[in-house]
Amino acid sequence: MPLNLTKTEKIGAIAGLTGTIIKVGVDRKKELTVLERFDPKGIIIVALDGSGDYDTLQDGINALGSSGGTVQIKEGTYLISSKLSILKSNIIIQGMGKATLLQAEAALGNNTMLEFGDGGATTYENIEIKDLRIDGNPDASYCIYVKKCKRVFIHDCEISTATNAIVFFDANTILSRVNQNLLDSGIIEIDGNNNIISNNHGVTNFLIQIDGDRNVITGNICDHNPDNAGSDRIAGSYNIWMGNITLNTGDDGVGINGDNNCIVGNISTGNPDNSLITQIGADENAFVGNILRDGISDNGANNINSGNNIA
């Protein structure tokens, strides 16, 4: 290394070669600038065995800087006794697949396990949750509750057992996705707009309920189990429900309570009542090319029924 470099240049050269920061008397502000240059987001390791930076998820989240970063959760069962609050943008929360389990304790009570955003003035965005097992067990009211966030991506997780919903997007959550998850004993409820729910497999008392507008729900398998007396539901408008399979509800298969929705290429079977039902006031929807083995009950007005295979 040339000897005539400035202190800042020396720091940059060393960091570029080693991935570390060497303190040489610069002030804290300058040190952070260099750190952000070579590691712009930062990685926090959470581990129960003491090998990481922290041993609790909340401490790891709190340690992220204002520019965001990644919290990597190592293998183990992390008992959640109080709500984990995430009020940051540009973050990734990542486990080690099935080996990382977040499990609700009885002390959690009727509370949420992971809450993103607080519904206040700030909209948090660019949040990713992946490679985790999350078990409400069944003390949690919600496993994941998203409040007023933008571009949230939940994928490749196993999520189960919550009193209300295993994943809930409030009315102010937009442009977010729930994709390729295994979901058990709970509900995905979407009250926000312009979201995508795709390629999830729900087993044992599982429902998808849409109360927002302009959402896309596609490629999901919803195997309810006869113990669940609920139905998949579309209560908003301008939603696309396409290529989904609804099985074995204890009621109607899919209930439509909204207007101007497109229900195309779905299969609904094994339901004690109707495969698809529209309520009074659910008007101007299109039902095209579906297999509805348990029949259809259309109580709305000006709906289009075309090319459906109805038993």
VMD Tcl script that draws the C-alpha trace (Angstrom):
set ca {
  {0.00 0.00 0.00}
  {1.45 3.44 -0.90}
  {2.52 5.37 2.16}
  {1.28 8.72 0.91}
  {-2.43 7.77 0.99}
  {-4.82 9.76 3.14}
  {-6.36 8.09 6.17}
  {-9.68 7.62 4.38}
  {-7.95 6.08 1.35}
  {-6.09 3.65 3.61}
  {-9.37 2.57 5.21}
  {-11.00 2.05 1.82}
  {-8.08 0.01 0.48}
  {-7.95 -2.24 3.53}
  {-11.73 -2.73 3.57}
  {-11.75 -3.60 -0.13}
  {-9.14 -6.32 0.39}
  {-10.31 -7.85 3.64}
  {-14.00 -6.99 3.99}
  {-13.25 -5.45 7.41}
  {-12.93 -1.96 8.78}
  {-9.69 -0.85 10.42}
  {-10.01 2.15 12.71}
  {-7.15 4.60 12.24}
  {-8.30 7.57 14.17}
  {-11.13 8.74 11.90}
  {-14.22 10.15 13.50}
  {-17.40 8.06 13.84}
  {-19.19 9.82 10.98}
  {-16.37 9.05 8.53}
  {-16.13 5.45 9.77}
  {-19.83 4.83 9.05}
  {-19.47 6.31 5.59}
  {-16.77 3.79 4.74}
  {-18.70 0.92 6.29}
  {-21.79 1.75 4.23}
  {-19.64 1.99 1.08}
  {-18.36 -1.59 1.35}
  {-21.29 -3.19 3.18}
  {-24.22 -0.92 2.33}
  {-26.90 -2.91 4.13}
  {-25.14 -4.86 6.85}
  {-25.71 -8.42 8.10}
  {-26.73 -9.28 11.68}
  {-26.46 -12.91 12.81}
  {-28.92 -14.22 15.42}
  {-27.94 -17.53 17.04}
  {-29.04 -19.33 20.18}
  {-25.64 -20.92 20.73}
  {-23.81 -17.62 21.13}
  {-22.03 -17.81 17.78}
  {-23.87 -14.79 16.33}
  {-24.15 -11.10 17.12}
  {-27.32 -11.56 19.22}
  {-29.36 -14.43 20.60}
  {-32.83 -12.88 20.17}
  {-34.53 -11.81 16.96}
  {-35.78 -8.50 18.35}
  {-32.25 -7.48 19.37}
  {-31.01 -8.35 15.90}
  {-33.72 -6.28 14.24}
  {-33.07 -3.34 16.56}
  {-29.37 -3.44 15.68}
  {-29.97 -2.76 11.98}
  {-29.01 0.70 10.89}
  {-31.30 3.26 9.33}
  {-30.41 2.03 5.84}
  {-31.73 -1.46 6.63}
  {-29.93 -4.77 6.20}
  {-30.27 -8.51 6.72}
  {-31.02 -10.49 9.88}
  {-29.93 -14.10 9.43}
  {-31.42 -16.48 11.99}
  {-29.43 -19.65 12.54}
  {-30.85 -23.08 13.35}
  {-32.86 -23.55 16.51}
  {-36.26 -23.04 18.13}
  {-36.81 -19.41 19.08}
  {-39.61 -19.05 21.63}
  {-41.65 -15.88 21.13}
  {-43.27 -14.64 24.33}
  {-43.98 -11.04 23.24}
  {-44.72 -9.31 19.96}
  {-41.74 -8.71 17.66}
  {-42.09 -5.21 16.21}
  {-40.32 -4.37 12.94}
  {-40.31 -0.66 12.11}
  {-37.66 -0.52 9.39}
  {-37.44 -0.42 5.59}
  {-35.06 -2.26 3.28}
  {-34.67 -5.36 5.43}
  {-34.45 -9.12 4.95}
  {-35.32 -11.60 7.70}
  {-33.98 -14.99 6.70}
  {-33.85 -18.33 8.45}
  {-32.15 -21.62 7.59}
  {-35.28 -23.30 6.25}
  {-37.06 -25.87 8.43}
  {-34.19 -25.76 10.91}
  {-35.18 -22.25 12.04}
  {-38.43 -22.26 14.00}
  {-40.16 -19.25 15.56}
  {-42.66 -20.65 18.03}
  {-45.26 -18.79 20.07}
  {-45.30 -19.34 23.81}
  {-48.40 -19.21 25.98}
  {-47.09 -15.94 27.43}
  {-47.67 -14.31 24.03}
  {-51.39 -14.49 24.70}
  {-53.77 -13.07 22.11}
  {-51.02 -11.07 20.44}
  {-49.12 -11.00 17.16}
  {-45.82 -12.81 16.62}
  {-44.23 -10.61 13.93}
  {-45.68 -7.15 13.24}
  {-44.31 -5.09 10.35}
  {-45.22 -1.40 10.51}
  {-47.52 0.23 13.05}
  {-50.19 1.82 10.87}
  {-48.87 5.31 11.64}
  {-47.66 8.07 9.37}
  {-44.63 6.14 8.09}
  {-44.95 3.61 5.27}
  {-42.25 0.95 5.58}
  {-41.16 -0.73 2.36}
  {-38.90 -3.34 0.76}
  {-39.28 -6.07 3.39}
  {-38.51 -9.74 2.72}
  {-39.27 -12.72 5.00}
  {-37.99 -16.10 3.83}
  {-36.77 -19.58 4.77}
  {-38.52 -19.76 8.16}
  {-40.91 -21.97 10.08}
  {-43.42 -19.91 12.10}
  {-45.80 -21.63 14.48}
  {-48.54 -19.75 16.34}
  {-49.03 -22.85 18.45}
  {-52.04 -21.69 18.73}
  {-51.45 -18.80 21.14}
  {-50.78 -16.12 18.52}
  {-53.62 -13.99 17.26}
  {-51.60 -13.43 14.05}
  {-48.34 -15.03 12.92}
  {-47.47 -12.17 10.54}
  {-49.38 -8.85 10.64}
  {-48.40 -6.23 8.06}
  {-49.59 -2.67 8.68}
  {-49.24 0.07 6.07}
  {-46.27 -1.39 4.23}
  {-45.22 -1.46 0.59}
  {-43.41 -4.21 -1.31}
  {-43.43 -6.93 1.36}
  {-42.36 -10.36 0.07}
  {-43.10 -13.48 2.16}
  {-41.85 -16.67 0.53}
  {-40.49 -20.16 1.09}
  {-41.80 -20.34 4.66}
  {-43.88 -22.83 6.62}
  {-46.47 -20.92 8.63}
  {-49.13 -22.48 10.84}
  {-51.72 -22.04 13.53}
  {-53.08 -18.63 14.45}
  {-56.34 -17.56 16.07}
  {-57.13 -14.99 13.36}
  {-54.78 -15.07 10.36}
  {-51.40 -16.61 9.74}
  {-50.71 -13.76 7.30}
  {-52.69 -10.51 7.41}
  {-52.20 -7.44 5.18}
  {-54.12 -4.40 6.43}
  {-56.00 -2.04 4.11}
  {-52.93 0.19 3.62}
  {-50.53 -2.58 2.57}
  {-49.89 -2.59 -1.19}
  {-47.70 -4.13 -3.90}
  {-46.79 -7.12 -1.73}
  {-46.55 -10.87 -2.30}
  {-47.13 -14.14 -0.46}
  {-45.48 -16.80 -2.62}
  {-44.48 -20.47 -2.41}
  {-45.28 -21.07 1.25}
  {-46.63 -24.14 3.03}
  {-49.50 -22.94 5.20}
  {-51.39 -24.93 7.82}
  {-54.39 -24.22 10.05}
  {-55.09 -20.57 9.38}
  {-56.12 -17.81 7.01}
  {-54.37 -15.53 4.57}
  {-56.43 -12.34 4.78}
  {-55.70 -9.46 2.43}
  {-57.44 -6.14 3.09}
  {-54.99 -4.10 0.97}
  {-54.84 -3.49 -2.78}
  {-52.58 -4.55 -5.66}
  {-51.07 -7.59 -3.93}
  {-50.22 -11.07 -5.25}
  {-50.95 -14.38 -3.50}
  {-49.45 -17.18 -5.59}
  {-48.30 -20.79 -5.57}
  {-49.00 -21.45 -1.89}
  {-50.10 -24.82 -0.55}
  {-52.54 -24.65 2.32}
  {-53.49 -27.79 4.23}
  {-55.82 -28.54 7.15}
  {-58.32 -25.75 7.83}
  {-56.81 -23.20 5.47}
  {-58.60 -20.27 3.81}
  {-57.79 -17.30 1.58}
  {-59.97 -14.24 2.14}
  {-59.68 -11.10 -0.01}
  {-61.30 -7.86 1.13}
  {-59.17 -5.49 -0.94}
  {-59.19 -4.53 -4.63}
  {-57.04 -5.33 -7.67}
  {-55.31 -8.31 -6.11}
  {-54.14 -11.41 -7.99}
  {-54.69 -14.83 -6.39}
  {-53.29 -17.61 -8.55}
  {-51.92 -21.13 -8.40}
  {-52.85 -21.83 -4.77}
  {-54.09 -25.10 -3.29}
  {-56.57 -24.58 -0.44}
  {-57.32 -27.92 1.19}
  {-59.67 -26.93 3.97}
  {-60.44 -30.21 5.69}
  {-64.14 -30.70 6.56}
  {-63.56 -29.46 10.10}
  {-63.37 -25.89 8.75}
  {-66.82 -24.40 8.18}
  {-65.47 -21.40 6.26}
  {-65.12 -20.61 2.57}
  {-62.53 -18.92 0.45}
  {-63.88 -15.38 0.00}
  {-63.58 -12.51 -2.45}
  {-65.23 -9.40 -1.01}
  {-63.38 -6.68 -2.90}
  {-63.52 -5.59 -6.54}
  {-61.39 -5.99 -9.67}
  {-59.58 -9.02 -8.26}
  {-58.31 -11.98 -10.33}
  {-58.88 -15.46 -8.84}
  {-57.23 -17.81 -11.32}
  {-55.90 -21.36 -11.39}
  {-56.64 -22.12 -7.73}
  {-57.87 -25.40 -6.24}
  {-60.39 -25.31 -3.37}
  {-61.05 -28.63 -1.66}
  {-63.14 -30.03 1.16}
  {-64.61 -26.99 2.87}
  {-67.34 -27.39 5.46}
  {-69.45 -24.87 3.55}
  {-69.43 -23.33 0.07}
  {-66.16 -23.54 -1.81}
  {-65.63 -19.94 -2.91}
  {-67.90 -17.07 -1.85}
  {-68.13 -13.87 -3.91}
  {-69.31 -10.73 -2.11}
  {-67.78 -8.08 -4.39}
  {-68.21 -6.71 -7.91}
  {-66.21 -6.82 -11.15}
  {-64.02 -9.77 -10.21}
  {-62.60 -12.33 -12.64}
  {-62.78 -15.99 -11.57}
  {-61.10 -18.11 -14.25}
  {-59.78 -21.65 -14.57}
  {-60.25 -22.77 -10.98}
  {-61.28 -26.12 -9.50}
  {-63.64 -26.36 -6.53}
  {-64.78 -29.76 -5.30}
  {-65.60 -31.80 -2.21}
  {-67.75 -29.08 -0.63}
  {-71.07 -29.90 1.10}
  {-72.87 -26.89 -0.41}
  {-71.92 -25.05 -3.60}
  {-68.54 -24.90 -5.28}
  {-69.14 -21.20 -5.89}
  {-71.74 -18.82 -4.54}
  {-72.36 -15.16 -5.23}
  {-74.21 -13.13 -2.64}
  {-76.98 -10.64 -3.33}
  {-75.29 -7.45 -4.49}
  {-72.25 -9.25 -5.94}
  {-72.68 -8.02 -9.50}
  {-70.87 -7.95 -12.85}
  {-68.39 -10.70 -12.08}
  {-67.04 -13.14 -14.68}
  {-66.94 -16.90 -13.99}
  {-65.19 -18.57 -16.92}
  {-63.73 -22.03 -17.51}
  {-63.98 -23.32 -13.95}
  {-64.61 -26.86 -12.74}
  {-67.31 -26.51 -10.08}
  {-68.21 -30.05 -9.03}
  {-70.64 -28.99 -6.32}
  {-72.63 -26.54 -8.40}
  {-72.98 -22.77 -8.51}
  {-75.47 -20.45 -6.83}
  {-75.59 -17.01 -8.47}
  {-77.55 -14.49 -6.44}
  {-75.99 -11.41 -8.01}
  {-76.87 -9.46 -11.13}
  {-75.26 -9.23 -14.58}
  {-72.65 -11.90 -13.84}
  {-71.14 -13.88 -16.73}
  {-71.09 -17.68 -16.47}
  {-69.31 -19.24 -19.43}
  {-67.60 -22.54 -20.13}
  {-67.84 -23.84 -16.58}
  {-67.98 -27.58 -15.91}
  {-70.74 -27.93 -13.33}
  {-71.83 -31.27 -11.86}
}
mol new
graphics top color blue
foreach p $ca { graphics top sphere $p radius 0.5 }
foreach p [lrange $ca 0 end-1] q [lrange $ca 1 end] { graphics top cylinder $p $q radius 0.2 }
display resetview
